[in-house]
Amino acid sequence: MTYQRGDRVVLVHTTDPHTCLTEGDEGTVRRYDANLAQLSVNWDSGSTLSLLLDDGDEVRPA
C-alpha cells in the first residue's frame, strides 16, 4: 500500500518497545518512503514515531 501526506492512519501494531503508543492510536502521515517502507506519522498523542512496515509495524486507514 502507498501512503500520501495527510492520510489518516490507525496503529495496529508496533515492534518498538519504548513507545507509549498503543493499538488504536490515530495519526496523520507526514511522509512515506517506499524504498525503506518507512512511514512517518504525526500521532494525535504528540508522538512523531516513524514506523518500519517491513519490520513488523502495521497501520490501517482511519
HELIX and SHEET records of a PDB file:
HELIX    1   1 LEU A   53  ASP A   55  5                                   3    
SHEET    1   A 5 SER A  50  LEU A  52  0                                        
SHEET    2   A 5 GLN A  38  TRP A  43 -1                                        
SHEET    3   A 5 GLU A  26  ASP A  33 -1                                        
SHEET    4   A 5 ARG A   8  HIS A  13 -1                                        
SHEET    5   A 5 GLU A  58  PRO A  61 -1                                        
END                                                                             
